[in-house]
Amino acid sequence: MKYVSTRGYGPMSFTDILLEGLAPDGGLYVPESYPQLSTEDLPALREILVYEGYVRLAAEILALFIDDISFADLEQITQRAYTKAKFGTDIIAPVAPLEPGLWLAQLSQGPTAAFKDMAMQVLGQFFEFELARRDQWMTIVGATSGDTGSAAEFALLDANRVQVFMLSPLGRMTPFQRGQMYGINSERIVNITVPGTFDDCQDLVKDLNGDASFKEHYAIGAVNSINWARLVSQVVYYLSSFLQVSRGDAVSFSVPSGNFGNICAGHVARMIGIPIENLVCATNENNVLAEFFATGVYRVRASTETFVTSSPSMDISKASNFERFVFDLTGRDAAQTASLFAEALPSTGVIDIRDKPYASDPAQVYGFRTGVSTHHDRVATIADVYRRHGYLIDPHTADGVKVARQYRGAEPMIAMETALPVKFGKITLEAIGQVPPIPARFAQVLDAEQHTVLCDGGIDQLKQIIISRSIFR
Ligand SMILES: *Cc1c(COP(=O)(O)O)cnc(C)c1O
């Protein structure tokens, strides 16, 4: 299995693209073609899930896309990523019935109580495996507004060949998020606070990556959501959720969306032959994606047009994985995709596919559905689900459930639970009049001693911090 860029570069092997971010031509890596499951494969995969478990199922799916790591090694990787100690359950991603026709895929049982653990844990193991094989090390430098940073840090906590420098906006994360990230006490994980916003953090990371010799000297890499290894790991839980709910007939999924990573994995799941009727793309007030699926026009927002909402992990102005979907939409035409993303988008701020022969109705092309959920909807949905079912959902999951209910059809609808409410006390209090319970495994989070380094001196100070703290140089 080889990989190509959505703009034409390649082919490359999986382990080559693993340690890279964007392709050199600015595109995103995708498999040259999608492997295909047949209808006979599905019962066999169900047996694997039931009798051998999620770890083995994950290795089977990864093996469809990866031929330069042996199956035995892939199985070791998934075994280390998905342990009962980390996820509190052997099933790893259980599916629970919520109400007639509607299920919840519980993807947030991992170490940081958000679904990002599902992919990040595998990515951490892939890094460690490949760096050991090459006898190399790597310095991850990233920026986070909350969930991604902590998921990355917990995934790389035990990685001997990786050190993490994570920038976060000073005082802007929730107390739980701060406790969780800054509570880590390890020379491998350096939490850097920056006065300002998430965008300021991200600008510093960009500046740093602009210094080619510094970047090379410290082997600086990233863990962002465009990494194919993260995306392919997410395909597994679409399959496991399908297998838990259906004996073979198609199901639909509702996905709280921001960077289009999670739902893009759903798209890939469908492309390899998992029976999926509709993929419901739920957004919050930041409705870039909903607007596209409703109109065929994708309009990137300025940061001043990006709202701060009560489902903050979906507050995006552009959806970084979206190019992968458009590549498929064009019939996998790299020249078309390059002209849309490298020419039309930078010059007009818009991708408009309304007059393209392949997409007179983008929502119909691959059975996408879409809807917007607002703060009012989140509060009402959290309250309603709690009152009717005694089940407390987080605000992102609430966006997904709200829109899922709009599209309930004859087929089972599975809503993705992308975080646990413990991370979002304020809106929970508003919705049900009490703060969310703290699961036992997070009892110490708020009390832990916090470890951070302040960076208020711009790029030069950031470099100084990396130079003085690096364990590899
Ligand atoms: C990241 C995140 C999302 C959005 O997922 P994308 O893959 O970026 O679309 C939704 N909910 C939560 C809790 C998240 O952390």
The ligand as an SDF file (V2000), in Angstrom:
LIG
                    3D

 15 15  0  0  0  0  0  0  0  0999 V2000
  -11.3760   17.3870   18.5700 C   0  0  0  0  0  0  0  0  0  0  0  0
  -12.7490   17.2700   19.0970 C   0  0  0  0  0  0  0  0  0  0  0  0
  -13.8840   17.3270   18.2480 C   0  0  0  0  0  0  0  0  0  0  0  0
  -13.7760   17.5880   16.7590 C   0  0  0  0  0  0  0  0  0  0  0  0
  -13.1990   16.5060   16.0700 O   0  0  0  0  0  0  0  0  0  0  0  0
  -12.5780   16.7080   14.5960 P   0  0  0  0  0  0  0  0  0  0  0  0
  -11.8960   15.4230   14.3220 O   0  0  0  0  0  0  0  0  0  0  0  0
  -11.6090   17.8530   14.7190 O   0  0  0  0  0  0  0  0  0  0  0  0
  -13.6950   17.0110   13.6640 O   0  0  0  0  0  0  0  0  0  0  0  0
  -15.1400   17.1420   18.8060 C   0  0  0  0  0  0  0  0  0  0  0  0
  -15.2930   16.9380   20.1290 N   0  0  0  0  0  0  0  0  0  0  0  0
  -14.2270   16.8810   20.9850 C   0  0  0  0  0  0  0  0  0  0  0  0
  -14.4730   16.6730   22.4360 C   0  0  0  0  0  0  0  0  0  0  0  0
  -12.9180   17.0360   20.5040 C   0  0  0  0  0  0  0  0  0  0  0  0
  -11.8770   16.9970   21.3500 O   0  0  0  0  0  0  0  0  0  0  0  0
  1  2  1  0
  2  3  1  0
  2 14  2  0
  3  4  1  0
  3 10  2  0
  4  5  1  0
  5  6  1  0
  6  7  2  0
  6  8  1  0
  6  9  1  0
 10 11  1  0
 11 12  2  0
 12 13  1  0
 12 14  1  0
 14 15  1  0
M  END
$$$$
